[in-house]
Amino acid sequence: MILTPEQTDFVKAIRSFSRATCGTLAQRDALTDGGRQADSPSLLATLSGLGWLGVSLPEVYGGGGGSFVDECLFLEETSRAQLPIDAYSTGLTTVQTYLRFGSERQKRAAVGTVVAGGVEAVALSEPEAGSDLAAARLRACGDGGGWVLDGQKTWTTAAHLAEHLLVLARTGSGGTKHEGLTLLMVPAASEGLDIRPIDTMDSHTVNDLFFTGVRVPADAVVGEVGKGWEQLRRGLSVERLIIAAMSVGRAQRALDDVITFTRQREQFGRPVATFQAVRHRIADLATEIAFCRSFVYDVAARVDAGQPGGLAVEGSMAKLKCTQVAKWATLEAMQLMGGYGYAREFGVEQQVRRALAPPIYGGTNEIQREIIGRALTR
Ligand SMILES: Cc1cc2nc3c(=O)[nH]c(=O)nc-3n(C[C@H](O)[C@H](O)[C@H](O)COP(=O)(O)OP(=O)(O)OC[C@H]3O[C@@H](n4cnc5c(N)ncnc54)[C@H](O)[C@@H]3O)c2cc1C
């Protein structure tokens, strides 16, 4: 893709900012409590001050009014630079549903939060409803014009930092499992809501949520009562593209690191990069990443051209391929850097840990294959 002069300047500015603020492990550790946190609220606030958060979100709600291609450039570059702002992508994903179905108040609140460097989270998964999300059991009962929520959500990214949670709740019974589901905007500070971190192989990002008699007003409903499932499905292609763009950045970072390292590292009296077996693997990485990047920006351009609803298959393909390539690229980087790839100091081991989750979240890659395969064979 050929960037416009403005896009080229934008990318240069992100790279130079990232080098200055997060170029070293010591800088990233200082922002993340030694790598224990996935996100740095202070860095998000700085990025907000620069006007870089929400570049693709509508100006009328406080966003930058730019294109989705611009957004993907930001996601790719910040992921490549290992900026600890994963929660931004969660917020960006979540606001898509508010923008499509929410009330004016909800749109203003959610977009305003994300643009200001705050977090909006989405709570869909439950202990017994993962890939089969429509089996969600958390109940919201009508009560005096409002709703009362009881039940559990799990794996909610960045809930501990969020202003609001977009919660999928069962409000009706009868019919198919896809009916009777409603989306609600729930303040994260609500009484009766307990947010607990889940211990994982990576830094703190995901949480269990326990709802005990959590009350929200009637206008917490996002869109229509009973239409939650349908509404959710319509926003998923953009969510998958967000994950794909970040994966391209992560894969590119692995390639950057491996090139730098293997050109410097000498064994048998010559740089490791001069061994053909190593060079060919670098060539494979570069080729796969180039193809992923082209596809992501092609789909992003089509989103900008107004086709998001028709891009379900392409969104799934982008998510499937780019997350696979990022996982493979980080593991290749570790192998090609030998023992140094395994050491924390060089940053690759964290990239490996980070690259293992995207094939699981946002709909597992097995489910993406189902979506693509079903569309092609029906
Ligand atoms: C780091 C991380 C962040 C997350 N963030 C969020 C979040 O912010 N909000 C949220 O709501 N959820 C979030 N999730 C949850 C995530 O979306 C689920 O983990 C995912 O949908 C899979 O559900 P599950 O873990 O219950 O696995 P299961 O659905 O139990 O799947 C287990 C295995 O079976 C396979 N499988 C299941 N059904 C099929 C099928 N029909 N065909 C073929 N294979 C199948 C799966 O692909 C998987 O390999 C997050 C998860 C992680 C790990």
The ligand as a Gaussian input file, in Angstrom:
#p B3LYP/6-31G(d) Opt

LIG

0 1
 C       -5.953000     -13.102000      26.719000
 C       -7.436000     -13.262000      26.523000
 C       -8.229000     -12.135000      26.427000
 C       -9.615000     -12.254000      26.314000
 N      -10.395000     -11.126000      26.318000
 C      -11.745000     -11.256000      26.326000
 C      -12.591000     -10.104000      26.495000
 O      -12.116000      -8.966000      26.597000
 N      -13.930000     -10.285000      26.559000
 C      -14.499000     -11.520000      26.437000
 O      -15.718000     -11.606000      26.477000
 N      -13.734000     -12.640000      26.270000
 C      -12.375000     -12.530000      26.217000
 N      -11.581000     -13.644000      26.085000
 C      -12.213000     -14.957000      25.983000
 C      -12.025000     -15.586000      24.605000
 O      -12.832000     -14.910000      23.674000
 C      -12.354000     -17.077000      24.760000
 O      -11.264000     -17.655000      25.483000
 C      -12.541000     -17.761000      23.430000
 O      -13.732000     -17.326000      22.806000
 C      -12.586000     -19.285000      23.567000
 O      -13.459000     -19.691000      24.575000
 P      -12.955000     -20.725000      25.695000
 O      -11.688000     -20.224000      26.238000
 O      -14.077000     -20.972000      26.611000
 O      -12.615000     -22.049000      24.863000
 P      -13.664000     -23.131000      24.350000
 O      -14.763000     -22.484000      23.608000
 O      -14.018000     -24.034000      25.465000
 O      -12.774000     -23.922000      23.292000
 C      -11.809000     -24.933000      23.654000
 C      -11.196000     -25.438000      22.342000
 O      -12.214000     -26.040000      21.530000
 C      -12.252000     -25.423000      20.251000
 N      -13.626000     -25.358000      19.761000
 C      -14.728000     -24.922000      20.447000
 N      -15.803000     -24.984000      19.659000
 C      -15.378000     -25.427000      18.450000
 C      -16.028000     -25.706000      17.194000
 N      -17.333000     -25.486000      17.013000
 N      -15.269000     -26.164000      16.184000
 C      -13.938000     -26.380000      16.341000
 N      -13.265000     -26.144000      17.488000
 C      -13.992000     -25.672000      18.519000
 C      -11.687000     -24.019000      20.491000
 O      -11.218000     -23.437000      19.291000
 C      -10.595000     -24.303000      21.491000
 O       -9.440000     -24.731000      20.837000
 C      -10.195000     -13.544000      26.209000
 C       -9.379000     -14.678000      26.265000
 C       -8.022000     -14.548000      26.436000
 C       -7.168000     -15.809000      26.512000

